[in-house]
Amino acid sequence: MAEVKTRKEYREEQERAAREAKKRDQQRQSVERDYAKKTREQTRDNPVMAEPKVHNLKVRLNWAIGIVLGLLVIVFLVLFLV
């Protein structure tokens, strides 16, 4: 069975749990800040090699835009010259 706790014990347990959660959160944030700083430095050194997926998507998007513009020119030429 569950042991019976007084209000004071319950409140102290809740405060202890809140302090532990806050400490874990601060540690997590510290680690995330360090990681973000490290990756920012790496990205600054060579942005193309740091994120190849992004670079590939940019290249593909540029090609898609070029093709769409080319097709639009062809459609306007057909509409006005035919």
C-alpha positions in Angstrom: 0.0 0.0 0.0 1.0 3.6 -0.4 2.5 5.3 2.6 0.7 8.2 4.0 2.5 11.5 3.8 1.9 14.7 5.6 1.3 17.9 3.7 4.8 19.1 4.6 6.5 15.9 3.4 4.5 16.1 0.1 5.3 19.7 -0.4 9.0 19.1 0.3 9.0 16.1 -2.2 7.4 18.3 -4.8 10.0 21.1 -4.2 12.8 18.6 -4.5 11.5 17.2 -7.7 11.1 20.8 -9.1 14.7 21.6 -8.1 16.0 18.5 -9.8 14.0 19.1 -12.9 15.3 22.7 -13.1 18.9 21.5 -12.6 18.5 18.9 -15.4 17.0 21.6 -17.7 19.9 23.9 -17.0 22.4 21.2 -17.8 20.5 20.3 -21.0 20.4 24.0 -22.1 24.1 24.3 -21.4 24.9 21.3 -23.6 22.6 22.6 -26.3 24.3 26.0 -26.3 27.8 24.3 -26.5 26.6 22.2 -29.4 25.1 25.2 -31.2 28.3 27.2 -30.8 30.4 24.3 -32.1 28.2 23.7 -35.2 28.0 27.4 -35.9 31.8 27.5 -36.0 31.9 24.6 -38.4 29.3 26.1 -40.6 31.2 29.4 -40.8 34.3 27.6 -42.0 32.7 25.9 -44.9 29.0 26.5 -45.4 28.7 24.3 -48.5 30.2 21.2 -46.9 28.5 21.7 -43.5 25.0 21.0 -44.9 25.1 19.1 -48.2 21.4 18.4 -48.2 20.6 22.1 -48.1 23.1 22.8 -50.8 21.6 20.1 -53.0 18.1 21.4 -52.4 19.2 24.9 -53.4 20.7 23.7 -56.6 17.6 21.7 -57.5 15.3 24.7 -56.7 17.4 26.9 -58.9 17.0 24.4 -61.8 13.3 24.1 -61.2 12.8 27.9 -61.3 14.9 28.1 -64.5 12.9 25.4 -66.2 9.6 27.0 -65.2 10.7 30.4 -66.5 11.8 28.9 -69.7 8.5 27.1 -70.2 6.7 30.4 -69.5 8.6 32.2 -72.2 7.8 29.4 -74.7 4.1 29.6 -73.8 4.0 33.4 -74.3 5.8 33.1 -77.6 3.3 30.5 -78.8 0.4 32.6 -77.6 1.5 35.9 -79.2 3.1 34.6 -82.4 0.6 31.9 -83.4 
